[in-house]
Amino acid sequence: MPSGAWTGTVAVNFPVAVVQPGGGSGERMGLPTPKQFCTVLKRPLISYSIQAFERLSWIGTVVVVVAKENHDLILNIVREFNHSKVKVVHGGTTRHRSILKGLQAFNNTTESHTPKPKVVIIHDAVRPFVEEDLLLKITLAAKVSTVIATLSEGYLDHSLERAKYRASEMPQGFLYDVIFQAYQQCSEFDLEFGTECLHLALEYCHTNAKLKGPPTLWKVTHKRDLAAAEAIIKETLSMSACIITGAKAEAFELAKLFQRNLNMMETNVIPWAKESNAEYLSKPETSITYLCINCTHTHTNHWVWPLKCYRQTFCSMGFRLITLRCRSSGRDLWKDSLKSLWLSSETETLLSLASCCKSEPET
């Protein structure tokens, strides 16, 4: 995670990581495929959950815990959808044992690529809808409060019966040292029959905290939930893009990248050199994100012309226009940067990533 990553007006200047237990069998779904691997809009549900965290620059490693028999399946998903922060580990025979396996992935000091975080967020792989604002609040609260979880109502008493734990929701945030110690100290009975990591934290840390979460934190449990998930993805996670460029071949390559890896519903390529497109571009739509990019041409006039024409029209009206000047010799760089840029919701992050990718010149 970048040191001192800024989100709005708040700096996350400590390492944050995620553990996603995804070893469930999905018996209640009544399907042969575990629910976390069910496809929604041509993308597995677990990929959306991973993406929710990978898009945030201040989050480091995302440890995904899966059953051993699903190891190859999750690796294929990681490769196909270009998940770059994922570390896959095999789970245990129960939920608690699987979460412990995920926490242990950070405790191995010999692996420099999975350093121990200050705060760890635990989040179910079948809860794909989580917003940055909530994650930020949970992370900052966990750093000073030891443990925090999203609760529907009131504080969670560790003496409550299992049926009443429905009030406890993911994501949950903890100081890593505290939650890891809780798992080290808990009994075999807890590991075998318990399901709530918050219960262990309350039992061994004696700390109560709460944070009310949005209604979209619900969990995909039944087959009917997949249809609801698809509707939410179409409304909130899927985007349409218009790429304005003078490098048509590179733009089509970029369009395919967006559609495949970023869940784009529709991507159009508009060559700015054609006069017939001028009228279309003079009437932008709020539902579309516009990306003005010059991937191969280095001559200043080729870049400044569309930039000057569209910046005032788009920005003055509040439309999203991203302008980048990328060199073809650094394709991997601009692809990775564009992916992170696209998924980011913060202006500061957009500007930072744009500058890394040889962003708009002075005009």
HUSULLIN-V896296 format. One record per residue. N is the residue number from 0. SS is DSSP state (A for helix, B for strand, O for the rest). NEAR is the number of other C-alpha atoms within 10 Angstrom. Layout:
# HUSULLIN-V896296
N&SS&NEAR  N&SS&NEAR
This chain:
# HUSULLIN-V896296
0&O&18  1&O&13  2&O&12  3&O&13  4&B&19  5&B&17  6&B&20  7&O&12  8&O&6  9&B&11  10&B&14  11&B&19  12&O&14  13&O&18  14&O&20  15&B&24  16&B&27  17&B&27  18&B&27  19&B&25  20&B&28  21&O&26  22&O&26  23&O&18  24&O&15  25&O&19  26&A&13  27&A&11  28&A&17  29&O&11  30&O&13  31&O&10  32&O&13  33&O&17  34&A&27  35&A&26  36&A&21  37&O&19  38&B&15  39&B&18  40&O&15  41&O&9  42&B&18  43&B&17  44&A&23  45&A&26  46&A&24  47&A&24  48&A&20  49&A&25  50&A&21  51&A&19  52&A&24  53&A&22  54&O&19  55&O&22  56&O&20  57&O&22  58&O&25  59&O&23  60&O&24  61&B&26  62&B&25  63&B&27  64&B&31  65&B&24  66&O&18  67&A&13  68&A&10  69&A&15  70&A&14  71&A&10  72&A&12  73&A&21  74&A&14  75&A&11  76&A&16  77&A&19  78&A&10  79&A&13  80&O&18  81&O&18  82&O&18  83&O&15  84&O&21  85&B&19  86&B&18  87&B&17  88&B&19  89&B&18  90&O&23  91&O&20  92&O&11  93&O&16  94&A&22  95&A&22  96&A&21  97&A&25  98&A&27  99&A&23  100&A&21  101&A&27  102&A&24  103&A&13  104&A&19  105&A&23  106&A&17  107&O&12  108&O&11  109&O&9  110&O&11  111&A&9  112&A&12  113&A&20  114&O&18  115&O&22  116&O&21  117&O&18  118&B&27  119&B&31  120&B&26  121&B&24  122&O&24  123&O&24  124&O&27  125&O&24  126&O&25  127&O&27  128&O&20  129&O&21  130&O&14  131&A&16  132&A&11  133&A&15  134&A&20  135&A&18  136&A&13  137&A&25  138&A&26  139&A&18  140&A&21  141&A&23  142&A&19  143&A&11  144&A&16  145&O&22  146&B&28  147&B&27  148&B&26  149&B&22  150&B&22  151&O&17  152&O&11  153&O&13  154&O&15  155&O&20  156&O&14  157&O&17  158&O&10  159&O&10  160&O&9  161&A&11  162&A&7  163&A&11  164&A&17  165&A&10  166&A&13  167&B&20  168&B&21  169&B&20  170&B&23  171&B&25  172&B&30  173&B&28  174&B&22  175&A&24  176&A&16  177&A&18  178&A&25  179&A&19  180&A&14  181&A&20  182&A&20  183&A&10  184&A&12  185&O&14  186&O&12  187&A&10  188&A&8  189&A&17  190&A&22  191&A&14  192&A&12  193&O&17  194&O&17  195&O&17  196&A&21  197&A&27  198&A&21  199&A&23  200&A&24  201&A&20  202&A&15  203&A&16  204&A&16  205&O&12  206&O&13  207&O&18  208&O&17  209&O&19  210&B&18  211&O&13  212&O&20  213&O&14  214&A&9  215&A&13  216&A&17  217&O&17  218&O&16  219&O&22  220&O&16  221&O&15  222&A&15  223&A&10  224&A&14  225&A&18  226&A&13  227&A&11  228&A&21  229&A&16  230&A&14  231&A&15  232&A&18  233&A&15  234&A&10  235&A&9  236&A&18  237&O&16  238&B&19  239&B&16  240&B&19  241&B&20  242&B&24  243&B&27  244&B&25  245&O&23  246&O&19  247&A&18  248&A&13  249&A&16  250&A&24  251&A&17  252&A&10  253&A&20  254&A&19  255&A&14  256&A&19  257&A&22  258&A&17  259&A&16  260&A&16  261&O&21  262&O&20  263&B&18  264&B&15  265&B&15  266&B&21  267&B&14  268&B&19  269&B&21  270&B&17  271&O&21  272&O&15  273&O&9  274&A&9  275&A&10  276&A&13  277&A&15  278&A&9  279&A&11  280&A&18  281&O&12  282&O&10  283&O&19  284&O&13  285&O&12  286&O&11  287&B&16  288&B&19  289&B&24  290&B&20  291&B&25  292&B&25  293&B&28  294&O&24  295&O&17  296&O&17  297&O&13  298&O&9  299&A&10  300&A&10  301&A&16  302&A&22  303&A&15  304&A&13  305&A&19  306&A&21  307&A&11  308&A&14  309&A&19  310&A&17  311&A&11  312&A&16  313&A&19  314&A&12  315&A&9  316&O&11  317&O&10  318&O&17  319&O&17  320&B&21  321&B&23  322&B&22  323&B&24  324&B&21  325&O&23  326&O&16  327&A&15  328&A&10  329&A&11  330&A&14  331&A&10  332&A&14  333&A&23  334&A&16  335&A&15  336&A&18  337&A&22  338&A&18  339&A&19  340&A&23  341&A&17  342&A&17  343&O&19  344&O&15  345&O&15  346&A&13  347&A&15  348&A&19  349&A&19  350&A&16  351&A&13  352&A&22  353&A&21  354&A&15  355&A&14  356&O&21  357&O&14  358&B&18  359&O&20  360&O&13  361&O&5  362&O&8
